[in-house]
Amino acid sequence: MINVQQKNYYSEVYGVLNMLGSKYIEKLPKQLYQLIDRERNRGYNPVYNAEIDMYKQNITNQALAMIMLFHLNYWCENEQEKEQLKKILNKNQTEVEEKYSIESIFKQRKKTEDQKNEIRNEQQNSEKPANTSLVEYKESFIQKIRKVIYNFFHRNKK
């Protein structure tokens, strides 16, 4: 069973295919186009402009990926164009794998934690008075008087 989100992907692909026109639709297998038409969300009919880059037209990555597969499998004019597209896809895949590799994620996390620790240490150092071991605590005159009065009243209660 296809969920609403998947139906929306099909609607977006359907909208792109209609924007591209019959030249591209005819190159797709009829069963594939019928599947897209049958499974799309009929209440969601996005319209795209060929003059504007697809990435700027609020289309999902899943729909773009499907269009890219159609381009690779059905619309490339020759093997040279296909190979060039495969190189671009492989380069993008490698960049994504490097960016989201486990090592990369942990390096970023460690770097962030190190920065936080450095900031925390700087804050703690700025809050501590210099040479605290040399500072001698002395009771103020007022504190001494309070202490005497307090002791006086507590001795009388006993």
Disulfide bonds with the S-S distance in Angstrom:
none
